[in-house]
């Protein structure tokens, strides 16, 4: 179940290439503060997934609600 939730959240990620330095930036809008920046798309995606997992664990540890994913 946690893996399904993480996968569904990652499907909502938005990516862009930053004009300033050509790096990739990603965020998941419903998960405020969950974002990543890296030199390659794959590195950015992986970093975002790690940030998301930590974000979720922190929210659960603090007994805070998680965003509802439409899946």
mmCIF file as Biopython writes it, N, C-alpha, C and O atoms, coordinates in Angstrom:
data_model
#
loop_
_atom_site.group_PDB
_atom_site.id
_atom_site.type_symbol
_atom_site.label_atom_id
_atom_site.label_alt_id
_atom_site.label_comp_id
_atom_site.label_asym_id
_atom_site.label_entity_id
_atom_site.label_seq_id
_atom_site.pdbx_PDB_ins_code
_atom_site.Cartn_x
_atom_site.Cartn_y
_atom_site.Cartn_z
_atom_site.occupancy
_atom_site.B_iso_or_equiv
_atom_site.auth_seq_id
_atom_site.auth_asym_id
_atom_site.pdbx_PDB_model_num
ATOM 1   N N  . UNK A ? 1  ? 0.808  -1.197 0.000   1.0 0.0 1  A 1 
ATOM 2   C CA . UNK A ? 1  ? 0.000  0.000  0.000   1.0 0.0 1  A 1 
ATOM 3   C C  . UNK A ? 1  ? 0.858  1.270  0.000   1.0 0.0 1  A 1 
ATOM 4   O O  . UNK A ? 1  ? 0.594  2.152  -0.817  1.0 0.0 1  A 1 
ATOM 5   N N  . UNK A ? 2  ? 1.862  1.417  0.861   1.0 0.0 2  A 1 
ATOM 6   C CA . UNK A ? 2  ? 2.695  2.620  0.803   1.0 0.0 2  A 1 
ATOM 7   C C  . UNK A ? 2  ? 3.379  2.785  -0.554  1.0 0.0 2  A 1 
ATOM 8   O O  . UNK A ? 2  ? 3.545  3.906  -1.035  1.0 0.0 2  A 1 
ATOM 9   N N  . UNK A ? 3  ? 3.773  1.678  -1.165  1.0 0.0 3  A 1 
ATOM 10  C CA . UNK A ? 3  ? 4.420  1.754  -2.473  1.0 0.0 3  A 1 
ATOM 11  C C  . UNK A ? 3  ? 3.430  2.250  -3.521  1.0 0.0 3  A 1 
ATOM 12  O O  . UNK A ? 3  ? 3.787  3.062  -4.375  1.0 0.0 3  A 1 
ATOM 13  N N  . UNK A ? 4  ? 2.202  1.774  -3.463  1.0 0.0 4  A 1 
ATOM 14  C CA . UNK A ? 4  ? 1.169  2.222  -4.400  1.0 0.0 4  A 1 
ATOM 15  C C  . UNK A ? 4  ? 0.907  3.720  -4.236  1.0 0.0 4  A 1 
ATOM 16  O O  . UNK A ? 4  ? 0.741  4.437  -5.223  1.0 0.0 4  A 1 
ATOM 17  N N  . UNK A ? 5  ? 0.870  4.183  -3.001  1.0 0.0 5  A 1 
ATOM 18  C CA . UNK A ? 5  ? 0.632  5.596  -2.730  1.0 0.0 5  A 1 
ATOM 19  C C  . UNK A ? 5  ? 1.774  6.442  -3.289  1.0 0.0 5  A 1 
ATOM 20  O O  . UNK A ? 5  ? 1.534  7.472  -3.919  1.0 0.0 5  A 1 
ATOM 21  N N  . UNK A ? 6  ? 3.009  6.012  -3.060  1.0 0.0 6  A 1 
ATOM 22  C CA . UNK A ? 6  ? 4.180  6.736  -3.564  1.0 0.0 6  A 1 
ATOM 23  C C  . UNK A ? 6  ? 4.182  6.764  -5.085  1.0 0.0 6  A 1 
ATOM 24  O O  . UNK A ? 6  ? 4.454  7.805  -5.683  1.0 0.0 6  A 1 
ATOM 25  N N  . UNK A ? 7  ? 3.887  5.654  -5.707  1.0 0.0 7  A 1 
ATOM 26  C CA . UNK A ? 7  ? 3.829  5.593  -7.178  1.0 0.0 7  A 1 
ATOM 27  C C  . UNK A ? 7  ? 2.765  6.531  -7.727  1.0 0.0 7  A 1 
ATOM 28  O O  . UNK A ? 7  ? 2.997  7.235  -8.709  1.0 0.0 7  A 1 
ATOM 29  N N  . UNK A ? 8  ? 1.601  6.539  -7.093  1.0 0.0 8  A 1 
ATOM 30  C CA . UNK A ? 8  ? 0.524  7.410  -7.550  1.0 0.0 8  A 1 
ATOM 31  C C  . UNK A ? 8  ? 0.914  8.877  -7.397  1.0 0.0 8  A 1 
ATOM 32  O O  . UNK A ? 8  ? 0.613  9.697  -8.264  1.0 0.0 8  A 1 
ATOM 33  N N  . UNK A ? 9  ? 1.572  9.199  -6.312  1.0 0.0 9  A 1 
ATOM 34  C CA . UNK A ? 9  ? 2.026  10.577 -6.104  1.0 0.0 9  A 1 
ATOM 35  C C  . UNK A ? 9  ? 3.081  10.959 -7.136  1.0 0.0 9  A 1 
ATOM 36  O O  . UNK A ? 9  ? 3.062  12.075 -7.654  1.0 0.0 9  A 1 
ATOM 37  N N  . UNK A ? 10 ? 3.989  10.057 -7.435  1.0 0.0 10 A 1 
ATOM 38  C CA . UNK A ? 10 ? 5.028  10.342 -8.423  1.0 0.0 10 A 1 
ATOM 39  C C  . UNK A ? 10 ? 4.447  10.566 -9.813  1.0 0.0 10 A 1 
ATOM 40  O O  . UNK A ? 10 ? 5.039  11.281 -10.622 1.0 0.0 10 A 1 
ATOM 41  N N  . UNK A ? 11 ? 3.313  9.973  -10.096 1.0 0.0 11 A 1 
ATOM 42  C CA . UNK A ? 11 ? 2.669  10.182 -11.394 1.0 0.0 11 A 1 
ATOM 43  C C  . UNK A ? 11 ? 2.141  11.611 -11.528 1.0 0.0 11 A 1 
ATOM 44  O O  . UNK A ? 11 ? 1.868  12.069 -12.637 1.0 0.0 11 A 1 
ATOM 45  N N  . UNK A ? 12 ? 1.999  12.308 -10.414 1.0 0.0 12 A 1 
ATOM 46  C CA . UNK A ? 12 ? 1.525  13.687 -10.443 1.0 0.0 12 A 1 
ATOM 47  C C  . UNK A ? 12 ? 2.686  14.693 -10.473 1.0 0.0 12 A 1 
ATOM 48  O O  . UNK A ? 12 ? 2.463  15.904 -10.455 1.0 0.0 12 A 1 
ATOM 49  N N  . UNK A ? 13 ? 3.905  14.191 -10.517 1.0 0.0 13 A 1 
ATOM 50  C CA . UNK A ? 13 ? 5.072  15.076 -10.518 1.0 0.0 13 A 1 
ATOM 51  C C  . UNK A ? 13 ? 5.124  15.903 -11.794 1.0 0.0 13 A 1 
ATOM 52  O O  . UNK A ? 13 ? 4.730  15.451 -12.869 1.0 0.0 13 A 1 
ATOM 53  N N  . UNK A ? 14 ? 5.616  17.117 -11.644 1.0 0.0 14 A 1 
ATOM 54  C CA . UNK A ? 14 ? 5.818  18.019 -12.779 1.0 0.0 14 A 1 
ATOM 55  C C  . UNK A ? 14 ? 7.314  18.291 -12.897 1.0 0.0 14 A 1 
ATOM 56  O O  . UNK A ? 14 ? 7.993  18.565 -11.907 1.0 0.0 14 A 1 
ATOM 57  N N  . UNK A ? 15 ? 7.805  18.210 -14.114 1.0 0.0 15 A 1 
ATOM 58  C CA . UNK A ? 15 ? 9.237  18.379 -14.373 1.0 0.0 15 A 1 
ATOM 59  C C  . UNK A ? 15 ? 9.463  19.550 -15.324 1.0 0.0 15 A 1 
ATOM 60  O O  . UNK A ? 15 ? 8.630  19.846 -16.181 1.0 0.0 15 A 1 
ATOM 61  N N  . UNK A ? 16 ? 10.593 20.200 -15.154 1.0 0.0 16 A 1 
ATOM 62  C CA . UNK A ? 16 ? 10.985 21.236 -16.104 1.0 0.0 16 A 1 
ATOM 63  C C  . UNK A ? 16 ? 12.510 21.342 -16.126 1.0 0.0 16 A 1 
ATOM 64  O O  . UNK A ? 16 ? 13.194 20.971 -15.172 1.0 0.0 16 A 1 
ATOM 65  N N  . UNK A ? 17 ? 13.008 21.849 -17.222 1.0 0.0 17 A 1 
ATOM 66  C CA . UNK A ? 17 ? 14.440 22.111 -17.338 1.0 0.0 17 A 1 
ATOM 67  C C  . UNK A ? 17 ? 14.637 23.592 -17.043 1.0 0.0 17 A 1 
ATOM 68  O O  . UNK A ? 17 ? 14.012 24.444 -17.675 1.0 0.0 17 A 1 
ATOM 69  N N  . UNK A ? 18 ? 15.499 23.894 -16.091 1.0 0.0 18 A 1 
ATOM 70  C CA . UNK A ? 18 ? 15.738 25.282 -15.716 1.0 0.0 18 A 1 
ATOM 71  C C  . UNK A ? 18 ? 16.652 25.964 -16.729 1.0 0.0 18 A 1 
ATOM 72  O O  . UNK A ? 18 ? 17.728 25.459 -17.047 1.0 0.0 18 A 1 
ATOM 73  N N  . UNK A ? 19 ? 16.219 27.097 -17.222 1.0 0.0 19 A 1 
ATOM 74  C CA . UNK A ? 19 ? 16.978 27.832 -18.240 1.0 0.0 19 A 1 
ATOM 75  C C  . UNK A ? 19 ? 18.309 28.350 -17.703 1.0 0.0 19 A 1 
ATOM 76  O O  . UNK A ? 19 ? 19.280 28.462 -18.452 1.0 0.0 19 A 1 
ATOM 77  N N  . UNK A ? 20 ? 18.355 28.664 -16.422 1.0 0.0 20 A 1 
ATOM 78  C CA . UNK A ? 20 ? 19.557 29.242 -15.837 1.0 0.0 20 A 1 
ATOM 79  C C  . UNK A ? 20 ? 20.776 28.327 -15.935 1.0 0.0 20 A 1 
ATOM 80  O O  . UNK A ? 20 ? 21.881 28.773 -16.243 1.0 0.0 20 A 1 
ATOM 81  N N  . UNK A ? 21 ? 20.554 27.043 -15.669 1.0 0.0 21 A 1 
ATOM 82  C CA . UNK A ? 21 ? 21.709 26.137 -15.629 1.0 0.0 21 A 1 
ATOM 83  C C  . UNK A ? 21 ? 21.485 24.802 -16.341 1.0 0.0 21 A 1 
ATOM 84  O O  . UNK A ? 21 ? 22.381 23.959 -16.363 1.0 0.0 21 A 1 
ATOM 85  N N  . UNK A ? 22 ? 20.314 24.605 -16.914 1.0 0.0 22 A 1 
ATOM 86  C CA . UNK A ? 22 ? 20.039 23.378 -17.655 1.0 0.0 22 A 1 
ATOM 87  C C  . UNK A ? 22 ? 19.756 22.164 -16.794 1.0 0.0 22 A 1 
ATOM 88  O O  . UNK A ? 22 ? 19.686 21.047 -17.308 1.0 0.0 22 A 1 
ATOM 89  N N  . UNK A ? 23 ? 19.590 22.361 -15.488 1.0 0.0 23 A 1 
ATOM 90  C CA . UNK A ? 23 ? 19.282 21.235 -14.616 1.0 0.0 23 A 1 
ATOM 91  C C  . UNK A ? 23 ? 17.784 20.958 -14.641 1.0 0.0 23 A 1 
ATOM 92  O O  . UNK A ? 23 ? 16.994 21.772 -15.118 1.0 0.0 23 A 1 
ATOM 93  N N  . UNK A ? 24 ? 17.413 19.808 -14.124 1.0 0.0 24 A 1 
ATOM 94  C CA . UNK A ? 24 ? 16.016 19.406 -14.056 1.0 0.0 24 A 1 
ATOM 95  C C  . UNK A ? 24 ? 15.459 19.738 -12.679 1.0 0.0 24 A 1 
ATOM 96  O O  . UNK A ? 24 ? 16.114 19.533 -11.658 1.0 0.0 24 A 1 
ATOM 97  N N  . UNK A ? 25 ? 14.262 20.245 -12.675 1.0 0.0 25 A 1 
ATOM 98  C CA . UNK A ? 25 ? 13.550 20.566 -11.442 1.0 0.0 25 A 1 
ATOM 99  C C  . UNK A ? 25 ? 12.238 19.794 -11.465 1.0 0.0 25 A 1 
ATOM 100 O O  . UNK A ? 25 ? 11.575 19.707 -12.499 1.0 0.0 25 A 1 
ATOM 101 N N  . UNK A ? 26 ? 11.873 19.240 -10.327 1.0 0.0 26 A 1 
ATOM 102 C CA . UNK A ? 26 ? 10.616 18.489 -10.230 1.0 0.0 26 A 1 
ATOM 103 C C  . UNK A ? 26 ? 9.930  18.800 -8.920  1.0 0.0 26 A 1 
ATOM 104 O O  . UNK A ? 26 ? 10.573 19.060 -7.903  1.0 0.0 26 A 1 
ATOM 105 N N  . UNK A ? 27 ? 8.608  18.767 -8.966  1.0 0.0 27 A 1 
ATOM 106 C CA . UNK A ? 27 ? 7.816  18.959 -7.758  1.0 0.0 27 A 1 
ATOM 107 C C  . UNK A ? 27 ? 6.510  18.201 -7.890  1.0 0.0 27 A 1 
ATOM 108 O O  . UNK A ? 27 ? 6.076  17.845 -8.986  1.0 0.0 27 A 1 
ATOM 109 N N  . UNK A ? 28 ? 5.900  17.967 -6.746  1.0 0.0 28 A 1 
ATOM 110 C CA . UNK A ? 28 ? 4.570  17.371 -6.712  1.0 0.0 28 A 1 
ATOM 111 C C  . UNK A ? 28 ? 3.694  18.402 -6.001  1.0 0.0 28 A 1 
ATOM 112 O O  . UNK A ? 28 ? 3.756  18.530 -4.778  1.0 0.0 28 A 1 
ATOM 113 N N  . UNK A ? 29 ? 2.887  19.129 -6.754  1.0 0.0 29 A 1 
ATOM 114 C CA . UNK A ? 29 ? 2.157  20.261 -6.189  1.0 0.0 29 A 1 
ATOM 115 C C  . UNK A ? 29 ? 1.338  19.945 -4.933  1.0 0.0 29 A 1 
ATOM 116 O O  . UNK A ? 29 ? 1.294  20.763 -4.015  1.0 0.0 29 A 1 
ATOM 117 N N  . UNK A ? 30 ? 0.698  18.794 -4.874  1.0 0.0 30 A 1 
ATOM 118 C CA . UNK A ? 30 ? -0.127 18.454 -3.712  1.0 0.0 30 A 1 
ATOM 119 C C  . UNK A ? 30 ? 0.697  18.175 -2.463  1.0 0.0 30 A 1 
ATOM 120 O O  . UNK A ? 30 ? 0.159  18.144 -1.356  1.0 0.0 30 A 1 
ATOM 121 N N  . UNK A ? 31 ? 1.999  17.971 -2.636  1.0 0.0 31 A 1 
ATOM 122 C CA . UNK A ? 31 ? 2.891  17.650 -1.527  1.0 0.0 31 A 1 
ATOM 123 C C  . UNK A ? 31 ? 3.840  18.843 -1.328  1.0 0.0 31 A 1 
ATOM 124 O O  . UNK A ? 31 ? 5.005  18.807 -1.725  1.0 0.0 31 A 1 
ATOM 125 N N  . UNK A ? 32 ? 3.313  19.876 -0.715  1.0 0.0 32 A 1 
ATOM 126 C CA . UNK A ? 32 ? 4.047  21.127 -0.567  1.0 0.0 32 A 1 
ATOM 127 C C  . UNK A ? 32 ? 5.410  20.896 0.097   1.0 0.0 32 A 1 
ATOM 128 O O  . UNK A ? 32 ? 5.501  20.329 1.186   1.0 0.0 32 A 1 
ATOM 129 N N  . UNK A ? 33 ? 6.446  21.344 -0.577  1.0 0.0 33 A 1 
ATOM 130 C CA . UNK A ? 33 ? 7.799  21.180 -0.065  1.0 0.0 33 A 1 
ATOM 131 C C  . UNK A ? 33 ? 8.518  19.968 -0.615  1.0 0.0 33 A 1 
ATOM 132 O O  . UNK A ? 33 ? 9.710  19.790 -0.364  1.0 0.0 33 A 1 
ATOM 133 N N  . UNK A ? 34 ? 7.813  19.125 -1.364  1.0 0.0 34 A 1 
ATOM 134 C CA . UNK A ? 34 ? 8.454  17.957 -1.971  1.0 0.0 34 A 1 
ATOM 135 C C  . UNK A ? 34 ? 8.918  18.340 -3.375  1.0 0.0 34 A 1 
ATOM 136 O O  . UNK A ? 34 ? 8.127  18.378 -4.317  1.0 0.0 34 A 1 
ATOM 137 N N  . UNK A ? 35 ? 10.196 18.618 -3.492  1.0 0.0 35 A 1 
ATOM 138 C CA . UNK A ? 35 ? 10.771 19.002 -4.785  1.0 0.0 35 A 1 
ATOM 139 C C  . UNK A ? 35 ? 12.203 18.517 -4.872  1.0 0.0 35 A 1 
ATOM 140 O O  . UNK A ? 35 ? 12.807 18.148 -3.865  1.0 0.0 35 A 1 
ATOM 141 N N  . UNK A ? 36 ? 12.740 18.521 -6.073  1.0 0.0 36 A 1 
ATOM 142 C CA . UNK A ? 36 ? 14.113 18.058 -6.298  1.0 0.0 36 A 1 
ATOM 143 C C  . UNK A ? 36 ? 14.717 18.828 -7.470  1.0 0.0 36 A 1 
ATOM 144 O O  . UNK A ? 36 ? 14.004 19.398 -8.297  1.0 0.0 36 A 1 
ATOM 145 N N  . UNK A ? 37 ? 16.034 18.829 -7.516  1.0 0.0 37 A 1 
ATOM 146 C CA . UNK A ? 37 ? 16.781 19.479 -8.589  1.0 0.0 37 A 1 
ATOM 147 C C  . UNK A ? 37 ? 18.047 18.668 -8.810  1.0 0.0 37 A 1 
ATOM 148 O O  . UNK A ? 37 ? 18.782 18.386 -7.863  1.0 0.0 37 A 1 
ATOM 149 N N  . UNK A ? 38 ? 18.303 18.290 -10.064 1.0 0.0 38 A 1 
ATOM 150 C CA . UNK A ? 38 ? 19.485 17.480 -10.362 1.0 0.0 38 A 1 
ATOM 151 C C  . UNK A ? 38 ? 19.916 17.703 -11.808 1.0 0.0 38 A 1 
ATOM 152 O O  . UNK A ? 38 ? 19.191 18.304 -12.601 1.0 0.0 38 A 1 
ATOM 153 N N  . UNK A ? 39 ? 21.092 17.216 -12.131 1.0 0.0 39 A 1 
ATOM 154 C CA . UNK A ? 39 ? 21.686 17.433 -13.454 1.0 0.0 39 A 1 
ATOM 155 C C  . UNK A ? 39 ? 20.991 16.656 -14.560 1.0 0.0 39 A 1 
ATOM 156 O O  . UNK A ? 39 ? 20.962 17.110 -15.704 1.0 0.0 39 A 1 
ATOM 157 N N  . UNK A ? 40 ? 20.429 15.486 -14.242 1.0 0.0 40 A 1 
ATOM 158 C CA . UNK A ? 40 ? 19.757 14.674 -15.261 1.0 0.0 40 A 1 
ATOM 159 C C  . UNK A ? 40 ? 18.322 14.395 -14.832 1.0 0.0 40 A 1 
ATOM 160 O O  . UNK A ? 40 ? 17.973 14.497 -13.656 1.0 0.0 40 A 1 
ATOM 161 N N  . UNK A ? 41 ? 17.500 14.040 -15.820 1.0 0.0 41 A 1 
ATOM 162 C CA . UNK A ? 41 ? 16.108 13.723 -15.523 1.0 0.0 41 A 1 
ATOM 163 C C  . UNK A ? 41 ? 16.008 12.555 -14.549 1.0 0.0 41 A 1 
ATOM 164 O O  . UNK A ? 41 ? 15.269 12.619 -13.567 1.0 0.0 41 A 1 
ATOM 165 N N  . UNK A ? 42 ? 16.745 11.502 -14.823 1.0 0.0 42 A 1 
ATOM 166 C CA . UNK A ? 42 ? 16.667 10.306 -13.967 1.0 0.0 42 A 1 
ATOM 167 C C  . UNK A ? 42 ? 17.130 10.607 -12.542 1.0 0.0 42 A 1 
ATOM 168 O O  . UNK A ? 42 ? 16.516 10.137 -11.584 1.0 0.0 42 A 1 
ATOM 169 N N  . UNK A ? 43 ? 18.194 11.375 -12.391 1.0 0.0 43 A 1 
ATOM 170 C CA . UNK A ? 43 ? 18.677 11.737 -11.058 1.0 0.0 43 A 1 
ATOM 171 C C  . UNK A ? 43 ? 17.640 12.593 -10.335 1.0 0.0 43 A 1 
ATOM 172 O O  . UNK A ? 43 ? 17.443 12.450 -9.129  1.0 0.0 43 A 1 
ATOM 173 N N  . UNK A ? 44 ? 16.988 13.471 -11.068 1.0 0.0 44 A 1 
ATOM 174 C CA . UNK A ? 44 ? 15.954 14.320 -10.486 1.0 0.0 44 A 1 
ATOM 175 C C  . UNK A ? 44 ? 14.762 13.486 -10.036 1.0 0.0 44 A 1 
ATOM 176 O O  . UNK A ? 44 ? 14.241 13.685 -8.939  1.0 0.0 44 A 1 
ATOM 177 N N  . UNK A ? 45 ? 14.331 12.555 -10.875 1.0 0.0 45 A 1 
ATOM 178 C CA . UNK A ? 45 ? 13.214 11.682 -10.522 1.0 0.0 45 A 1 
ATOM 179 C C  . UNK A ? 45 ? 13.523 10.860 -9.278  1.0 0.0 45 A 1 
ATOM 180 O O  . UNK A ? 45 ? 12.687 10.724 -8.385  1.0 0.0 45 A 1 
ATOM 181 N N  . UNK A ? 46 ? 14.740 10.311 -9.233  1.0 0.0 46 A 1 
ATOM 182 C CA . UNK A ? 46 ? 15.140 9.503  -8.083  1.0 0.0 46 A 1 
ATOM 183 C C  . UNK A ? 46 ? 15.198 10.345 -6.804  1.0 0.0 46 A 1 
ATOM 184 O O  . UNK A ? 46 ? 14.743 9.910  -5.746  1.0 0.0 46 A 1 
ATOM 185 N N  . UNK A ? 47 ? 15.754 11.535 -6.909  1.0 0.0 47 A 1 
ATOM 186 C CA . UNK A ? 47 ? 15.830 12.418 -5.750  1.0 0.0 47 A 1 
ATOM 187 C C  . UNK A ? 47 ? 14.428 12.804 -5.274  1.0 0.0 47 A 1 
ATOM 188 O O  . UNK A ? 47 ? 14.166 12.836 -4.071  1.0 0.0 47 A 1 
ATOM 189 N N  . UNK A ? 48 ? 13.529 13.094 -6.214  1.0 0.0 48 A 1 
ATOM 190 C CA . UNK A ? 48 ? 12.168 13.444 -5.844  1.0 0.0 48 A 1 
ATOM 191 C C  . UNK A ? 48 ? 11.483 12.289 -5.128  1.0 0.0 48 A 1 
ATOM 192 O O  . UNK A ? 48 ? 10.767 12.503 -4.151  1.0 0.0 48 A 1 
ATOM 193 N N  . UNK A ? 49 ? 11.693 11.084 -5.598  1.0 0.0 49 A 1 
ATOM 194 C CA . UNK A ? 49 ? 11.088 9.921  -4.943  1.0 0.0 49 A 1 
ATOM 195 C C  . UNK A ? 49 ? 11.610 9.765  -3.511  1.0 0.0 49 A 1 
ATOM 196 O O  . UNK A ? 49 ? 10.839 9.449  -2.605  1.0 0.0 49 A 1 
ATOM 197 N N  . UNK A ? 50 ? 12.895 9.980  -3.305  1.0 0.0 50 A 1 
ATOM 198 C CA . UNK A ? 50 ? 13.471 9.900  -1.960  1.0 0.0 50 A 1 
ATOM 199 C C  . UNK A ? 50 ? 12.913 10.993 -1.062  1.0 0.0 50 A 1 
ATOM 200 O O  . UNK A ? 50 ? 12.578 10.747 0.097   1.0 0.0 50 A 1 
ATOM 201 N N  . UNK A ? 51 ? 12.816 12.201 -1.604  1.0 0.0 51 A 1 
ATOM 202 C CA . UNK A ? 51 ? 12.255 13.321 -0.832  1.0 0.0 51 A 1 
ATOM 203 C C  . UNK A ? 51 ? 10.804 13.023 -0.468  1.0 0.0 51 A 1 
ATOM 204 O O  . UNK A ? 51 ? 10.385 13.257 0.665   1.0 0.0 51 A 1 
ATOM 205 N N  . UNK A ? 52 ? 10.043 12.509 -1.424  1.0 0.0 52 A 1 
ATOM 206 C CA . UNK A ? 52 ? 8.645  12.174 -1.176  1.0 0.0 52 A 1 
ATOM 207 C C  . UNK A ? 52 ? 8.507  11.145 -0.066  1.0 0.0 52 A 1 
ATOM 208 O O  . UNK A ? 52 ? 7.666  11.301 0.820   1.0 0.0 52 A 1 
ATOM 209 N N  . UNK A ? 53 ? 9.311  10.107 -0.100  1.0 0.0 53 A 1 
ATOM 210 C CA . UNK A ? 53 ? 9.244  9.070  0.936   1.0 0.0 53 A 1 
ATOM 211 C C  . UNK A ? 53 ? 9.544  9.664  2.313   1.0 0.0 53 A 1 
ATOM 212 O O  . UNK A ? 53 ? 8.863  9.342  3.287   1.0 0.0 53 A 1 
ATOM 213 N N  . UNK A ? 54 ? 10.550 10.523 2.399   1.0 0.0 54 A 1 
ATOM 214 C CA . UNK A ? 54 ? 10.879 11.164 3.669   1.0 0.0 54 A 1 
ATOM 215 C C  . UNK A ? 54 ? 9.752  12.108 4.107   1.0 0.0 54 A 1 
ATOM 216 O O  . UNK A ? 54 ? 9.425  12.183 5.291   1.0 0.0 54 A 1 
ATOM 217 N N  . UNK A ? 55 ? 9.170  12.817 3.155   1.0 0.0 55 A 1 
ATOM 218 C CA . UNK A ? 55 ? 8.070  13.729 3.428   1.0 0.0 55 A 1 
ATOM 219 C C  . UNK A ? 55 ? 6.902  12.956 4.033   1.0 0.0 55 A 1 
ATOM 220 O O  . UNK A ? 55 ? 6.314  13.384 5.027   1.0 0.0 55 A 1 
ATOM 221 N N  . UNK A ? 56 ? 6.569  11.815 3.430   1.0 0.0 56 A 1 
ATOM 222 C CA . UNK A ? 56 ? 5.470  10.989 3.925   1.0 0.0 56 A 1 
ATOM 223 C C  . UNK A ? 56 ? 5.771  10.470 5.322   1.0 0.0 56 A 1 
ATOM 224 O O  . UNK A ? 56 ? 4.917  10.544 6.206   1.0 0.0 56 A 1 
ATOM 225 N N  . UNK A ? 57 ? 6.968  9.950  5.531   1.0 0.0 57 A 1 
ATOM 226 C CA . UNK A ? 57 ? 7.330  9.420  6.854   1.0 0.0 57 A 1 
ATOM 227 C C  . UNK A ? 57 ? 7.263  10.497 7.931   1.0 0.0 57 A 1 
ATOM 228 O O  . UNK A ? 57 ? 6.815  10.228 9.045   1.0 0.0 57 A 1 
ATOM 229 N N  . UNK A ? 58 ? 7.694  11.692 7.618   1.0 0.0 58 A 1 
ATOM 230 C CA . UNK A ? 58 ? 7.636  12.788 8.581   1.0 0.0 58 A 1 
ATOM 231 C C  . UNK A ? 58 ? 6.191  13.121 8.931   1.0 0.0 58 A 1 
ATOM 232 O O  . UNK A ? 58 ? 5.860  13.304 10.103  1.0 0.0 58 A 1 
ATOM 233 N N  . UNK A ? 59 ? 5.332  13.198 7.919   1.0 0.0 59 A 1 
ATOM 234 C CA . UNK A ? 59 ? 3.921  13.503 8.169   1.0 0.0 59 A 1 
ATOM 235 C C  . UNK A ? 59 ? 3.270  12.414 9.037   1.0 0.0 59 A 1 
ATOM 236 O O  . UNK A ? 59 ? 2.507  12.720 9.954   1.0 0.0 59 A 1 
ATOM 237 N N  . UNK A ? 60 ? 3.572  11.165 8.744   1.0 0.0 60 A 1 
ATOM 238 C CA . UNK A ? 60 ? 3.003  10.064 9.527   1.0 0.0 60 A 1 
ATOM 239 C C  . UNK A ? 60 ? 3.521  10.124 10.966  1.0 0.0 60 A 1 
ATOM 240 O O  . UNK A ? 60 ? 2.751  9.949  11.910  1.0 0.0 60 A 1 
ATOM 241 N N  . UNK A ? 61 ? 4.817  10.369 11.135  1.0 0.0 61 A 1 
ATOM 242 C CA . UNK A ? 61 ? 5.407  10.440 12.476  1.0 0.0 61 A 1 
ATOM 243 C C  . UNK A ? 61 ? 4.793  11.566 13.308  1.0 0.0 61 A 1 
ATOM 244 O O  . UNK A ? 61 ? 4.691  11.457 14.530  1.0 0.0 61 A 1 
ATOM 245 N N  . UNK A ? 62 ? 4.391  12.634 12.647  1.0 0.0 62 A 1 
ATOM 246 C CA . UNK A ? 62 ? 3.803  13.781 13.352  1.0 0.0 62 A 1 
ATOM 247 C C  . UNK A ? 62 ? 2.274  13.716 13.395  1.0 0.0 62 A 1 
ATOM 248 O O  . UNK A ? 62 ? 1.614  14.660 13.831  1.0 0.0 62 A 1 
ATOM 249 N N  . UNK A ? 63 ? 1.721  12.590 12.936  1.0 0.0 63 A 1 
ATOM 250 C CA . UNK A ? 63 ? 0.267  12.366 12.925  1.0 0.0 63 A 1 
ATOM 251 C C  . UNK A ? 63 ? -0.463 13.442 12.119  1.0 0.0 63 A 1 
ATOM 252 O O  . UNK A ? 63 ? -1.537 13.901 12.508  1.0 0.0 63 A 1 
ATOM 253 N N  . UNK A ? 64 ? 0.129  13.835 10.999  1.0 0.0 64 A 1 
ATOM 254 C CA . UNK A ? 64 ? -0.483 14.799 10.097  1.0 0.0 64 A 1 
ATOM 255 C C  . UNK A ? 64 ? -1.115 14.075 8.918   1.0 0.0 64 A 1 
ATOM 256 O O  . UNK A ? 64 ? -0.699 12.972 8.562   1.0 0.0 64 A 1 
ATOM 257 N N  . UNK A ? 65 ? -2.096 14.683 8.330   1.0 0.0 65 A 1 
ATOM 258 C CA . UNK A ? 65 ? -2.788 14.031 7.210   1.0 0.0 65 A 1 
ATOM 259 C C  . UNK A ? 65 ? -1.926 14.056 5.949   1.0 0.0 65 A 1 
ATOM 260 O O  . UNK A ? 65 ? -1.021 14.876 5.791   1.0 0.0 65 A 1 
ATOM 261 N N  . UNK A ? 66 ? -2.249 13.128 5.071   1.0 0.0 66 A 1 
ATOM 262 C CA . UNK A ? 66 ? -1.571 13.034 3.771   1.0 0.0 66 A 1 
ATOM 263 C C  . UNK A ? 66 ? -2.563 13.460 2.689   1.0 0.0 66 A 1 
ATOM 264 O O  . UNK A ? 66 ? -3.771 13.291 2.852   1.0 0.0 66 A 1 
ATOM 265 N N  . UNK A ? 67 ? -2.057 14.010 1.590   1.0 0.0 67 A 1 
ATOM 266 C CA . UNK A ? 67 ? -2.960 14.362 0.489   1.0 0.0 67 A 1 
ATOM 267 C C  . UNK A ? 67 ? -3.665 13.122 -0.065  1.0 0.0 67 A 1 
ATOM 268 O O  . UNK A ? 67 ? -3.107 12.025 -0.079  1.0 0.0 67 A 1 
ATOM 269 N N  . UNK A ? 68 ? -4.881 13.319 -0.512  1.0 0.0 68 A 1 
ATOM 270 C CA . UNK A ? 68 ? -5.642 12.242 -1.147  1.0 0.0 68 A 1 
ATOM 271 C C  . UNK A ? 68 ? -5.219 12.170 -2.599  1.0 0.0 68 A 1 
ATOM 272 O O  . UNK A ? 68 ? -5.211 13.179 -3.304  1.0 0.0 68 A 1 
ATOM 273 N N  . UNK A ? 69 ? -4.867 10.971 -3.045  1.0 0.0 69 A 1 
ATOM 274 C CA . UNK A ? 69 ? -4.463 10.745 -4.432  1.0 0.0 69 A 1 
ATOM 275 C C  . UNK A ? 69 ? -5.638 10.099 -5.155  1.0 0.0 69 A 1 
ATOM 276 O O  . UNK A ? 69 ? -6.258 9.176  -4.628  1.0 0.0 69 A 1 
ATOM 277 N N  . UNK A ? 70 ? -5.945 10.571 -6.345  1.0 0.0 70 A 1 
ATOM 278 C CA . UNK A ? 70 ? -7.083 10.062 -7.117  1.0 0.0 70 A 1 
ATOM 279 C C  . UNK A ? 70 ? -6.797 8.718  -7.757  1.0 0.0 70 A 1 
ATOM 280 O O  . UNK A ? 70 ? -6.929 8.571  -8.973  1.0 0.0 70 A 1 
ATOM 281 N N  . UNK A ? 71 ? -6.416 7.758  -6.976  1.0 0.0 71 A 1 
ATOM 282 C CA . UNK A ? 71 ? -6.165 6.412  -7.490  1.0 0.0 71 A 1 
ATOM 283 C C  . UNK A ? 71 ? -6.479 5.415  -6.428  1.0 0.0 71 A 1 
ATOM 284 O O  . UNK A ? 71 ? -6.338 4.212  -6.649  1.0 0.0 71 A 1 
#
